Amino acid sequence: MKAIVVKRDKQRYRLAWEEVPDVKPGSDEVLIDVKATAVNRADLLQAMGLYPPPPGESEILGLEMAGVVAAIGPQVKGRRIGDRVIGLLSGGGYAQQVAIHPQLLLELPDSWSYVQGAAIPEVWLTAYSNLFIEAALQSGQTVMIHAGGSGVGTAGIQMAREAGATVYVTAGTAAKLKRCRELGASLGINYKQQDFVREVMAITRGQGVDVILDPIGGAYLNQNLALLKENGCLVNIGLLGGTTAEINLGAVLGKSLRIIGTRLRSRPLAQKIEITRMFADRFWSIFETGRLQPIVDSVFEIQDAPAAHDYVKQNKNTGKVILEISSPRH
Ligand SMILES: NC(=O)c1ccc[n+]([C@@H]2O[C@H](COP(=O)([O-])OP(=O)(O)OC[C@H]3O[C@@H](n4cnc5c(N)ncnc54)[C@H](OP(=O)(O)O)[C@@H]3O)[C@@H](O)[C@H]2O)c1
C-alpha cells in the first residue's frame, strides 16, 4: 500500500507518498480502506521528531480516518465489509489502509461525505472528554475555550452550547472570532488585541468562569487561574504557548481550583472506546439533526500533505484540514 513517509533532517522534514509494507490487522481488528484523514498539530510535532507514537503503534502519521471496512478479523462481530465508518487512531491514518479495533468505529451517516466524517474523531473526542468527563461541564455553567477557531475549539463551542453552557472564546483573527460566534460563542476575544481576563471579568460581573479548555499552556497559566471561579477547573490539552510558567498556588488553594492535563492518544484502548461510546450516546443523534456540524476548513489530496502541514503551521485554518485519499490501494 501507499502511505505518507516522513524524511527528517533534525527538526526539518519532508513528506512523501510512497510504497510501504501492507497493514496486517489482528484477529480482533478490522481493516479499513481509508478515504480521508485529517491534519492534527500532533502530526506536525511527530514529523519533527518531537512526539513519537505510543509504543507498539504505527509510525505512520494520522490520528483519525473515514473509510470503508475492507476486511474483518475472525474474532470481530457486528461489522460488514463495505460499512462506511469513522474512527480514532493512535497512528496510521495517512495511508491507503489502516487497522482499528471495531469498538472505536462510528457509523458514517449516509448523507455525509468521508471528508466530513474525517473531521470528527480526534478533535470532537478531545473536546468531549475534556469538557464533559474531566471538567464535568454542566448546563448553566460558563466555559472559556482558548484557540476557539481550532479544530478542538470549533467542536468544543458547539457541544458546550448544546449542553446549555455559556461559551467565551479567544482567537487571533476577526474571521475566526466571527465563526466562533456563529457556532455558539457568546463572546469572542482577540487575544492579540485584548486582555481576555479583563473582558470576561467585565461580562461576568467579576465572577469568572467555571471551566477553561486550554491548548496554550505556559503563556496563559496565571491568567487562566485568575479567570476561574471558586471550584473552577482548568484542563490543559496543549502547549502552543510554552511549557513553563511560575504558578501562583495562592490562587489554586484560595479558590479550590483543579488543574488537569490530558492526552487522548496515550489513553488505554478501553478508555478510548468508552469516550467514543459516551460521545456517541450523547451527541451523535444531534449531528444527524444538523445542529452539530463537523467544521471543514479545507481539503488537500494526500499527496499534498506538505502543503496541508504548512497551512496548519501558519494558523490559517478554522476547523479541520482534511487529507483525501482518492487513489485505490493497487
Ligand atoms: N491533549 C490532547 O489529547 C489533544 C488532542 C487534540 C489536540 N490537542 C491540542 O489542542 C490544540 C488544538 O488542536 P487543533 O488540532 O484543534 O489545532 P488547530 O486547528 O491547528 O488550531 C490551533 C490554533 O491555535 C492558535 N494558536 C497557535 N499558537 C498559539 C499561541 N501561541 N497562542 C494562542 N493561540 C495560538 C492558532 O489560532 P489563532 O489564529 O487563533 O492564533 C491556531 O490556528 C493543539 O495544541 C493540539 O496539540 C491536544
Ligand as a Chemical Component Dictionary entry (heavy atoms), coordinates in Angstrom:
data_LIG
# 
_chem_comp.id                   LIG 
_chem_comp.type                 NON-POLYMER 
_chem_comp.pdbx_formal_charge   0 
_chem_comp.three_letter_code    LIG 
# 
loop_
_chem_comp_atom.comp_id 
_chem_comp_atom.atom_id 
_chem_comp_atom.alt_atom_id 
_chem_comp_atom.type_symbol 
_chem_comp_atom.charge 
_chem_comp_atom.model_Cartn_x 
_chem_comp_atom.model_Cartn_y 
_chem_comp_atom.model_Cartn_z 
_chem_comp_atom.pdbx_ordinal 
LIG N1  N1  N 0  -4.166 16.632 24.645 1  
LIG C1  C1  C 0  -4.853 16.076 23.671 2  
LIG O1  O1  O 0  -5.343 14.957 23.796 3  
LIG C2  C2  C 0  -5.065 16.837 22.398 4  
LIG C3  C3  C 0  -5.810 16.297 21.345 5  
LIG C4  C4  C 0  -6.021 17.074 20.195 6  
LIG C5  C5  C 0  -5.448 18.339 20.107 7  
LIG N2  N2  N 1  -4.690 18.788 21.146 8  
LIG C6  C6  C 0  -4.071 20.110 21.112 9  
LIG O2  O2  O 0  -5.105 21.061 21.040 10 
LIG C7  C7  C 0  -4.642 22.172 20.306 11 
LIG C8  C8  C 0  -5.604 22.451 19.204 12 
LIG O3  O3  O 0  -5.507 21.393 18.264 13 
LIG P1  P1  P 0  -6.206 21.550 16.864 14 
LIG O4  O4  O 0  -5.783 20.414 16.015 15 
LIG O5  O5  O -1 -7.622 21.791 17.075 16 
LIG O6  O6  O 0  -5.427 22.873 16.386 17 
LIG P2  P2  P 0  -5.560 23.754 15.082 18 
LIG O7  O7  O 0  -6.852 23.514 14.395 19 
LIG O8  O8  O 0  -4.303 23.572 14.335 20 
LIG O9  O9  O 0  -5.608 25.244 15.693 21 
LIG C9  C9  C 0  -4.642 25.729 16.562 22 
LIG C10 C10 C 0  -4.833 27.244 16.649 23 
LIG O10 O10 O 0  -4.246 27.694 17.872 24 
LIG C11 C11 C 0  -3.923 29.076 17.743 25 
LIG N3  N3  N 0  -2.581 29.290 18.270 26 
LIG C12 C12 C 0  -1.421 28.778 17.807 27 
LIG N4  N4  N 0  -0.389 29.194 18.561 28 
LIG C13 C13 C 0  -0.920 29.993 19.522 29 
LIG C14 C14 C 0  -0.367 30.724 20.619 30 
LIG N5  N5  N 0  0.959  30.711 20.897 31 
LIG N6  N6  N 0  -1.211 31.443 21.393 32 
LIG C15 C15 C 0  -2.544 31.461 21.147 33 
LIG N7  N7  N 0  -3.117 30.786 20.123 34 
LIG C16 C16 C 0  -2.315 30.064 19.333 35 
LIG C17 C17 C 0  -3.977 29.406 16.241 36 
LIG O11 O11 O 0  -5.164 30.153 16.006 37 
LIG P3  P3  P 0  -5.218 31.763 16.135 38 
LIG O12 O12 O 0  -5.269 32.276 14.731 39 
LIG O13 O13 O 0  -6.456 31.984 16.900 40 
LIG O14 O14 O 0  -3.963 32.186 16.854 41 
LIG C18 C18 C 0  -4.107 28.038 15.581 42 
LIG O15 O15 O 0  -4.795 28.076 14.358 43 
LIG C19 C19 C 0  -3.230 21.841 19.853 44 
LIG O16 O16 O 0  -2.330 22.376 20.795 45 
LIG C20 C20 C 0  -3.209 20.344 19.907 46 
LIG O17 O17 O 0  -1.915 19.824 20.084 47 
LIG C21 C21 C 0  -4.492 18.073 22.263 48 
# 
loop_
_chem_comp_bond.comp_id 
_chem_comp_bond.atom_id_1 
_chem_comp_bond.atom_id_2 
_chem_comp_bond.value_order 
_chem_comp_bond.pdbx_ordinal 
LIG N1  C1  SING 1  
LIG C1  O1  DOUB 2  
LIG C1  C2  SING 3  
LIG C2  C3  SING 4  
LIG C2  C21 DOUB 5  
LIG C3  C4  DOUB 6  
LIG C4  C5  SING 7  
LIG C5  N2  DOUB 8  
LIG N2  C6  SING 9  
LIG N2  C21 SING 10 
LIG C6  O2  SING 11 
LIG C6  C20 SING 12 
LIG O2  C7  SING 13 
LIG C7  C8  SING 14 
LIG C7  C19 SING 15 
LIG C8  O3  SING 16 
LIG O3  P1  SING 17 
LIG P1  O4  DOUB 18 
LIG P1  O5  SING 19 
LIG P1  O6  SING 20 
LIG O6  P2  SING 21 
LIG P2  O7  DOUB 22 
LIG P2  O8  SING 23 
LIG P2  O9  SING 24 
LIG O9  C9  SING 25 
LIG C9  C10 SING 26 
LIG C10 O10 SING 27 
LIG C10 C18 SING 28 
LIG O10 C11 SING 29 
LIG C11 N3  SING 30 
LIG C11 C17 SING 31 
LIG N3  C12 SING 32 
LIG N3  C16 SING 33 
LIG C12 N4  DOUB 34 
LIG N4  C13 SING 35 
LIG C13 C14 SING 36 
LIG C13 C16 DOUB 37 
LIG C14 N5  SING 38 
LIG C14 N6  DOUB 39 
LIG N6  C15 SING 40 
LIG C15 N7  DOUB 41 
LIG N7  C16 SING 42 
LIG C17 O11 SING 43 
LIG C17 C18 SING 44 
LIG O11 P3  SING 45 
LIG P3  O12 DOUB 46 
LIG P3  O13 SING 47 
LIG P3  O14 SING 48 
LIG C18 O15 SING 49 
LIG C19 O16 SING 50 
LIG C19 C20 SING 51 
LIG C20 O17 SING 52 
# 
